[in-house]
Amino acid sequence: MASIDLDKMLDSAWADKDLPEILAAPVAALKGVSDRDGELLEQAFGVKTVADLADLKYVRWAQALAALNAAK
């Protein structure tokens, strides 16, 4: 089973939450994402939660392009 260090990814207030809570959290729960960044993501793309950001097609496209480049 894979594991990740949530302390590196999440604001300290969210690091001890379970996965469903984290996915439902505002994007500002991610380390380095401010409340203002969250507002701008919502205005631009309708992203409100961590799950919304993960499902954003532009994020998936960028990940696919990066994976293709890494596979070279």
C-alpha positions as YAML, in Angstrom:
chain: A
units: angstrom
residues:
- id: 1
  name: MET
  ca: [0.00, 0.00, 0.00]
- id: 2
  name: ALA
  ca: [1.30, 3.46, -0.89]
- id: 3
  name: SER
  ca: [1.72, 6.17, 1.71]
- id: 4
  name: ILE
  ca: [2.43, 9.87, 1.63]
- id: 5
  name: ASP
  ca: [3.53, 12.44, 4.18]
- id: 6
  name: LEU
  ca: [0.42, 14.59, 4.62]
- id: 7
  name: ASP
  ca: [2.40, 17.12, 6.69]
- id: 8
  name: LYS
  ca: [4.26, 18.07, 3.49]
- id: 9
  name: MET
  ca: [1.05, 18.49, 1.50]
- id: 10
  name: LEU
  ca: [-1.45, 20.02, 3.90]
- id: 11
  name: ASP
  ca: [-1.81, 23.03, 6.11]
- id: 12
  name: SER
  ca: [-1.21, 21.92, 9.70]
- id: 13
  name: ALA
  ca: [-4.91, 22.29, 10.57]
- id: 14
  name: TRP
  ca: [-5.75, 19.56, 8.05]
- id: 15
  name: ALA
  ca: [-2.87, 17.09, 8.46]
- id: 16
  name: ASP
  ca: [-4.69, 14.97, 11.05]
- id: 17
  name: LYS
  ca: [-8.00, 14.74, 9.16]
- id: 18
  name: ASP
  ca: [-9.16, 11.66, 7.32]
- id: 19
  name: LEU
  ca: [-9.13, 11.47, 3.54]
- id: 20
  name: PRO
  ca: [-12.83, 12.21, 2.93]
- id: 21
  name: GLU
  ca: [-12.53, 15.38, 5.04]
- id: 22
  name: ILE
  ca: [-9.40, 16.45, 3.18]
- id: 23
  name: LEU
  ca: [-11.01, 15.92, -0.22]
- id: 24
  name: ALA
  ca: [-14.03, 18.00, 0.89]
- id: 25
  name: ALA
  ca: [-11.78, 20.72, 2.31]
- id: 26
  name: PRO
  ca: [-11.26, 24.06, 0.61]
- id: 27
  name: VAL
  ca: [-8.19, 24.16, -1.63]
- id: 28
  name: ALA
  ca: [-6.51, 26.42, 0.94]
- id: 29
  name: ALA
  ca: [-6.07, 23.24, 3.02]
- id: 30
  name: LEU
  ca: [-3.18, 22.45, 0.66]
- id: 31
  name: LYS
  ca: [0.16, 23.78, 1.86]
- id: 32
  name: GLY
  ca: [1.09, 26.90, -0.08]
- id: 33
  name: VAL
  ca: [-2.43, 27.66, -1.31]
- id: 34
  name: SER
  ca: [-3.86, 30.80, 0.27]
- id: 35
  name: ASP
  ca: [-7.50, 31.68, 0.82]
- id: 36
  name: ARG
  ca: [-7.11, 34.24, -1.98]
- id: 37
  name: ASP
  ca: [-5.72, 31.54, -4.29]
- id: 38
  name: GLY
  ca: [-8.80, 29.48, -3.47]
- id: 39
  name: GLU
  ca: [-11.07, 32.39, -4.33]
- id: 40
  name: LEU
  ca: [-9.32, 32.85, -7.66]
- id: 41
  name: LEU
  ca: [-9.55, 29.13, -8.48]
- id: 42
  name: GLU
  ca: [-13.26, 29.24, -7.73]
- id: 43
  name: GLN
  ca: [-13.77, 32.31, -9.91]
- id: 44
  name: ALA
  ca: [-11.73, 30.95, -12.81]
- id: 45
  name: PHE
  ca: [-12.65, 27.26, -12.76]
- id: 46
  name: GLY
  ca: [-15.41, 26.69, -10.23]
- id: 47
  name: VAL
  ca: [-12.97, 24.83, -7.96]
- id: 48
  name: LYS
  ca: [-14.06, 24.88, -4.32]
- id: 49
  name: THR
  ca: [-12.54, 21.75, -2.79]
- id: 50
  name: VAL
  ca: [-9.39, 19.66, -2.97]
- id: 51
  name: ALA
  ca: [-11.42, 17.04, -4.85]
- id: 52
  name: ASP
  ca: [-12.59, 19.66, -7.36]
- id: 53
  name: LEU
  ca: [-8.97, 20.63, -8.01]
- id: 54
  name: ALA
  ca: [-7.97, 16.99, -8.50]
- id: 55
  name: ASP
  ca: [-10.81, 16.54, -10.99]
- id: 56
  name: LEU
  ca: [-10.04, 19.71, -12.94]
- id: 57
  name: LYS
  ca: [-9.40, 18.68, -16.53]
- id: 58
  name: TYR
  ca: [-6.58, 21.20, -16.92]
- id: 59
  name: VAL
  ca: [-4.74, 19.64, -14.00]
- id: 60
  name: ARG
  ca: [-5.17, 16.18, -15.53]
- id: 61
  name: TRP
  ca: [-3.98, 17.43, -18.92]
- id: 62
  name: ALA
  ca: [-0.87, 18.98, -17.37]
- id: 63
  name: GLN
  ca: [-0.16, 15.77, -15.45]
- id: 64
  name: ALA
  ca: [-0.53, 13.71, -18.63]
- id: 65
  name: LEU
  ca: [1.88, 15.98, -20.51]
- id: 66
  name: ALA
  ca: [4.41, 15.80, -17.67]
- id: 67
  name: ALA
  ca: [4.10, 11.99, -17.60]
- id: 68
  name: LEU
  ca: [4.68, 11.80, -21.34]
- id: 69
  name: ASN
  ca: [7.78, 13.95, -20.98]
- id: 70
  name: ALA
  ca: [9.08, 11.81, -18.10]
- id: 71
  name: ALA
  ca: [8.60, 8.65, -20.18]
- id: 72
  name: LYS
  ca: [10.97, 9.89, -22.90]
...
